[in-house]
Amino acid sequence: MTRFEQAMPHWKATPPKDDREYFERMTTHLFSAGLNWKVVENKKAGFDRAFSNFSPTKVAKFTERDVKRLMEDAEIVRNEKKIRATIHNAAQILEVEKEYGSFNEYLRHFGKSEEKLQKDLQERFRHMGVATARMFLWSVGFPLTPNSEEKKWMASHEM
């Protein structure tokens, strides 16, 4: 079992069917950063409703009024930076679609160069630090080479 599997035992690291699902997973990991994954998982229905079933087209059009509405929504994690990052990221998903055709093609563009991909994710998307980017990539089935921190963790857990 990898560190990611232990951190989120309910997840199956499989490629999403479409860009909406990539956006949903990205948002889930973004909001889970710094929290126990169960906090976000337990609010899944609220997140689905609040973020228009993770339609990048709809979320990219959210306004200040929507940010205010979401900050008052007890059915989600009310973190303004994460809410604003999600709106920004929806617009970036649409840009990736224009540039590459789909998010899957964007990932394929990098081949096995996870370092370049992680750097691009961090430049393009907000609230996508190293750990969040790696967790997201793992969750969508991107093959990752364990970094030094993960190797230490695996060694301490006899893997």
RAPECOR-V405692 format. One record per residue. N is the residue number from 1. RES is the residue in one small letter. PSI is psi in radians with two decimals (NA if undefined). Layout:
# RAPECOR-V405692
N;RES;PSI, N;RES;PSI
This chain:
# RAPECOR-V405692
1;m;2.27, 2;t;2.96, 3;r;-0.70, 4;f;-0.74, 5;e;-0.64, 6;q;-0.66, 7;a;-0.62, 8;m;1.27, 9;p;-0.35, 10;h;-0.24, 11;w;2.48, 12;k;2.14, 13;a;1.46, 14;t;2.59, 15;p;2.36, 16;p;2.77, 17;k;-0.51, 18;d;3.08, 19;d;-0.52, 20;r;-0.76, 21;e;-0.62, 22;y;-0.79, 23;f;-0.71, 24;e;-0.81, 25;r;-0.71, 26;m;-0.81, 27;t;-0.72, 28;t;-0.79, 29;h;-0.62, 30;l;-0.85, 31;f;-0.44, 32;s;-0.34, 33;a;2.17, 34;g;-0.01, 35;l;2.88, 36;n;2.35, 37;w;-0.46, 38;k;-0.50, 39;v;-0.85, 40;v;-0.73, 41;e;-0.71, 42;n;-0.26, 43;k;0.32, 44;k;-0.83, 45;a;-0.69, 46;g;-0.73, 47;f;-0.75, 48;d;-0.84, 49;r;-0.85, 50;a;-0.61, 51;f;0.65, 52;s;0.84, 53;n;0.56, 54;f;0.63, 55;s;1.94, 56;p;-0.63, 57;t;-0.78, 58;k;-0.80, 59;v;-0.62, 60;a;-0.38, 61;k;0.02, 62;f;2.52, 63;t;-3.10, 64;e;-0.61, 65;r;-0.70, 66;d;-0.70, 67;v;-0.80, 68;k;-0.78, 69;r;-0.79, 70;l;-0.60, 71;m;-0.32, 72;e;0.02, 73;d;1.85, 74;a;-0.15, 75;e;-0.07, 76;i;3.04, 77;v;2.08, 78;r;1.46, 79;n;1.93, 80;e;-0.72, 81;k;-0.70, 82;k;-0.63, 83;i;-0.84, 84;r;-0.66, 85;a;-0.68, 86;t;-0.72, 87;i;-0.80, 88;h;-0.79, 89;n;-0.57, 90;a;-0.77, 91;a;-0.64, 92;q;-0.62, 93;i;-0.75, 94;l;-0.67, 95;e;-0.73, 96;v;-0.72, 97;e;-0.75, 98;k;-0.75, 99;e;-0.69, 100;y;-0.21, 101;g;-0.62, 102;s;2.87, 103;f;-0.60, 104;n;-0.74, 105;e;-0.61, 106;y;-0.85, 107;l;-0.75, 108;r;-0.54, 109;h;-0.57, 110;f;-0.10, 111;g;-2.26, 112;k;0.21, 113;s;1.33, 114;e;-0.51, 115;e;-0.80, 116;k;-0.70, 117;l;-0.83, 118;q;-0.73, 119;k;-0.77, 120;d;-0.74, 121;l;-0.76, 122;q;-0.51, 123;e;-0.67, 124;r;-0.74, 125;f;2.62, 126;r;2.68, 127;h;0.62, 128;m;1.24, 129;g;-3.13, 130;v;-0.89, 131;a;-0.75, 132;t;-0.74, 133;a;-0.76, 134;r;-0.72, 135;m;-0.75, 136;f;-0.86, 137;l;-0.73, 138;w;-0.78, 139;s;-0.41, 140;v;0.17, 141;g;0.22, 142;f;2.21, 143;p;2.12, 144;l;2.49, 145;t;2.24, 146;p;2.32, 147;n;3.13, 148;s;-0.69, 149;e;-0.75, 150;e;-0.64, 151;k;-0.72, 152;k;-0.77, 153;w;-0.80, 154;m;-0.69, 155;a;-0.69, 156;s;-0.29, 157;h;0.30, 158;e;0.95, 159;m;NA
